[in-house]
Structure formats: C-alpha cells, structure tokens
Amino acid sequence: MSQAVTVQTQPSPGSVRQRLKSERVQEGIAALTSWRQLPGGKAIDRAFRFPTSGVAAAFAKFVSMYAGESGHPINLNISKGDVVVTLAGPQKRGRQGDLTEEIVAFARMLG
C-alpha cells in the first residue's frame, strides 16, 4: 500500500529565500548524485530504501518534522520500505517557485 504525505510550511517571518540562477541549480543538483531534477526544473526528488516499513515510516517522520521546522514544503510518498522525498521551490501566487539555495542545502543534508 502506498501513502502520500504532503507537508506544507511557510517560511518564518523575516527569512529570505535566495533564488538560484539556473546554472547554480544545475551545479547543485549535479553534486547531489542520488537526487534528480523533475521536469520543469522546479522540484527535485530522491528515493530512499529501508529494510522495513517501520524504519521507512520513522525516516519519513524525521524528514517531515525537520522540513516543517526548516520551513521547506515537501512531499513524501511511502510504500513498504521505500520513501520518495520531493522538494520544490516555494509557491508564489499559486505558481511553483524556483529552487532555492536552502532547498539544495536541505537535499544535501538528507544525502
């Protein structure tokens, strides 16, 4: 059974998200060899595999809480021992924003 969890967070007041130029996004993504940039270039994802669904759920909870505390909107898809983490640029006026330095750094931290 597959379960999707979306965590929507808002940046803390006063925080500034720096938009990356497309070349810097590509360089940042290229350095994250396990992540891939999704069509449209405004999101990245990575699949994590764990030995049991319990371990996968614990990891998903950690990522969800950390993303929430950090102000990063994420999407988690959990299926058995697999967790797919999708990170996207912040939404602006109903449209998907560009990837930011903070998002690339968060992906780097997750591995």
Residue frames relative to the residue before (quaternion, step in Angstrom):
aa qw qx qy qz dx dy dz
M 1.0000 0.0000 0.0000 0.0000 0.00 0.00 0.00
S 0.2515 -0.7713 0.5728 0.1168 3.55 -0.92 0.92
Q 0.0921 -0.7873 0.6091 0.0240 3.53 -1.02 0.84
A 0.1683 -0.7765 0.5993 0.0977 3.58 -0.93 0.87
V 0.0674 -0.7785 0.6239 0.0069 3.53 -0.96 0.93
T 0.0839 -0.7871 0.6096 0.0424 3.58 -0.84 0.93
V 0.1375 -0.7674 0.6226 0.0677 3.54 -0.89 0.96
Q 0.0921 -0.7859 0.6108 0.0262 3.55 -0.58 1.15
T 0.0236 0.7986 -0.5992 0.0509 3.56 -0.69 1.05
Q 0.3336 -0.7134 0.5800 0.2084 3.51 -1.26 0.44
P 0.5199 -0.6111 0.4733 0.3637 3.61 -1.00 0.66
S 0.5326 -0.6190 0.4628 0.3450 3.54 -1.10 0.68
P 0.6086 -0.5649 0.3933 0.3946 3.60 -1.08 0.65
G 0.7926 0.2957 -0.2333 0.4795 3.54 -0.97 0.85
S 0.5773 0.5694 -0.4082 0.4194 3.60 1.18 -0.24
V 0.2110 -0.7693 0.5941 0.1035 3.54 -1.04 0.80
R 0.2145 -0.7640 0.5977 0.1140 3.55 -0.84 0.98
Q 0.2716 -0.7830 0.5425 0.1376 3.52 -0.65 1.12
R 0.3443 -0.7313 0.5562 0.1931 3.56 -0.73 1.09
L 0.3127 -0.7492 0.5556 0.1793 3.53 -0.94 0.90
K 0.4685 -0.6227 0.5373 0.3225 3.53 -1.11 0.64
S 0.6549 -0.5644 0.3312 0.3780 3.54 -1.06 0.72
E 0.6280 0.5262 -0.3486 0.4553 3.62 1.01 -0.68
R 0.6683 0.4918 -0.2996 0.4709 3.58 0.98 -0.83
V 0.5958 0.5375 -0.3651 0.4720 3.59 1.07 -0.65
Q 0.6683 0.5035 -0.3023 0.4567 3.58 0.84 -0.98
E 0.6521 0.5052 -0.3142 0.4699 3.60 0.96 -0.82
G 0.6621 0.5106 -0.2973 0.4610 3.56 0.96 -0.89
I 0.6640 0.4882 -0.2927 0.4848 3.57 0.98 -0.87
A 0.6365 0.5395 -0.3317 0.4403 3.59 0.95 -0.85
A 0.6495 0.5102 -0.3126 0.4691 3.58 1.09 -0.68
L 0.6759 0.4278 -0.2768 0.5325 3.60 1.23 -0.43
T 0.1666 -0.8680 0.4578 0.0962 3.55 0.46 1.23
S 0.6841 0.4775 -0.3012 0.4619 3.62 1.11 -0.48
W 0.6421 0.4983 -0.3169 0.4889 3.59 1.27 -0.22
R 0.1384 -0.7720 0.6098 0.1137 3.57 -1.22 0.45
Q 0.4255 -0.6762 0.5407 0.2633 3.51 -1.15 0.69
L 0.3703 -0.7486 0.5127 0.1988 3.56 -0.84 1.01
P 0.6713 -0.4838 0.3521 0.4374 3.61 -1.19 0.40
G 0.7276 0.3588 -0.3090 0.4964 3.55 -0.95 0.92
G 0.3631 -0.7968 0.4280 0.2238 3.57 1.28 -0.33
K 0.6121 0.5874 -0.3479 0.3990 3.61 1.21 0.14
A 0.7551 0.2456 -0.1703 0.5835 3.57 1.31 0.21
I 0.1566 -0.7489 0.6352 0.1050 3.53 -1.30 0.48
D 0.0529 -0.8015 0.5925 0.0616 3.56 -1.19 0.44
R 0.0731 -0.7674 0.6353 0.0451 3.49 -1.37 0.34
A 0.2986 -0.7283 0.5906 0.1778 3.54 -1.11 0.78
F 0.1329 -0.7536 0.6412 0.0575 3.53 -1.05 0.92
R 0.1643 -0.7878 0.5883 0.0789 3.61 -0.91 0.90
F 0.0831 -0.7974 0.5976 -0.0061 3.55 -0.95 1.03
P 0.6218 -0.5971 0.3537 0.3629 3.60 -1.13 0.55
T 0.8038 0.1048 -0.0579 0.5827 3.61 1.11 -0.55
S 0.6199 -0.5403 0.4122 0.3923 3.54 -1.28 0.34
G 0.6021 0.5665 -0.3582 0.4338 3.62 1.10 -0.57
V 0.6530 0.4872 -0.3051 0.4931 3.56 0.98 -0.83
A 0.6309 0.5276 -0.3287 0.4642 3.59 0.99 -0.82
A 0.6608 0.5031 -0.3072 0.4645 3.60 0.94 -0.86
A 0.6376 0.5195 -0.3269 0.4655 3.60 1.01 -0.77
F 0.6456 0.5061 -0.3170 0.4760 3.59 0.97 -0.84
A 0.6487 0.5181 -0.3169 0.4587 3.58 0.92 -0.90
K 0.6358 0.5186 -0.3285 0.4680 3.59 1.00 -0.77
F 0.6385 0.5242 -0.3202 0.4638 3.59 0.95 -0.89
V 0.6814 0.4874 -0.2906 0.4622 3.59 0.81 -1.02
S 0.6457 0.5334 -0.3110 0.4493 3.56 0.97 -0.89
M 0.6860 0.4733 -0.2844 0.4738 3.58 0.88 -0.95
Y 0.6639 0.5057 -0.3066 0.4576 3.58 0.93 -0.89
A 0.6450 0.5102 -0.3168 0.4725 3.58 0.98 -0.84
G 0.6510 0.5254 -0.3121 0.4503 3.57 0.96 -0.87
E 0.6735 0.4856 -0.2850 0.4790 3.57 0.96 -0.88
S 0.7102 0.4543 -0.2426 0.4800 3.57 1.10 -0.72
G 0.4693 -0.7040 0.4225 0.3250 3.58 1.25 -0.23
H 0.4946 0.6505 -0.4316 0.3820 3.59 1.17 0.56
P 0.3279 -0.7154 0.5706 0.2347 3.61 -0.78 0.92
I 0.0065 0.8016 -0.5970 0.0324 3.58 -0.88 0.93
N 0.2052 -0.7145 0.6458 0.1742 3.50 -1.38 0.22
L 0.0999 -0.7889 0.6056 0.0313 3.57 -0.87 1.00
N 0.0777 -0.7525 0.6524 0.0453 3.56 -0.95 0.92
I 0.0908 -0.8091 0.5806 -0.0081 3.54 -0.62 1.20
S 0.1063 0.7701 -0.6207 0.1019 3.56 -0.86 1.01
K 0.8121 -0.1347 0.0244 0.5673 3.56 -0.44 1.30
G 0.8107 -0.2224 0.1737 0.5129 3.61 -0.58 -1.10
D 0.6000 0.5653 -0.3559 0.4402 3.59 1.24 0.24
V 0.0582 -0.7602 0.6467 0.0244 3.53 -1.13 0.81
V 0.1194 -0.7640 0.6311 0.0622 3.57 -0.81 1.03
V 0.1569 -0.7846 0.5980 0.0460 3.54 -0.71 1.19
T 0.0627 -0.7805 0.6218 0.0158 3.57 -0.84 1.02
L 0.1034 -0.7749 0.6233 0.0190 3.54 -0.85 1.08
A 0.0346 -0.8084 0.5874 -0.0189 3.57 -0.91 0.93
G 0.6152 -0.5248 0.4384 0.3922 3.50 -1.32 0.32
P 0.6032 -0.5762 0.4028 0.3768 3.59 -1.15 0.52
Q 0.4725 -0.6679 0.4950 0.2926 3.56 -1.10 0.70
K 0.0646 -0.7742 0.6296 0.0083 3.52 -1.09 0.88
R 0.8450 -0.0788 0.0106 0.5288 3.56 -0.67 1.13
G 0.7369 -0.4399 0.2267 0.4604 3.55 0.94 0.91
R 0.6678 0.4561 -0.3017 0.5050 3.59 1.26 0.06
Q 0.5417 -0.6202 0.4656 0.3242 3.50 -1.18 0.68
G 0.3226 -0.7610 0.5358 0.1724 3.57 -0.78 1.05
D 0.6453 -0.5256 0.3964 0.3875 3.53 -1.33 0.13
L 0.6027 -0.5299 0.4468 0.3954 3.54 -1.29 0.34
T 0.2321 -0.7773 0.5738 0.1129 3.55 -1.12 0.72
E 0.6831 -0.4565 0.3744 0.4299 3.54 -1.32 0.23
E 0.6434 0.5376 -0.3201 0.4412 3.59 0.99 -0.83
I 0.6517 0.5089 -0.3194 0.4629 3.59 0.99 -0.79
V 0.6484 0.5022 -0.3146 0.4779 3.58 0.96 -0.85
A 0.6484 0.5080 -0.3148 0.4716 3.62 1.00 -0.80
F 0.6332 0.5211 -0.3296 0.4679 3.60 1.02 -0.78
A 0.6386 0.5091 -0.3178 0.4816 3.60 0.96 -0.83
R 0.6346 0.5316 -0.3245 0.4575 3.58 0.96 -0.86
M 0.6498 0.5194 -0.3117 0.4591 3.59 0.99 -0.87
L 0.6721 0.4933 -0.3033 0.4615 3.60 0.99 -0.77
G 0.5188 -0.6730 0.3898 0.3550 3.57 1.22 -0.38
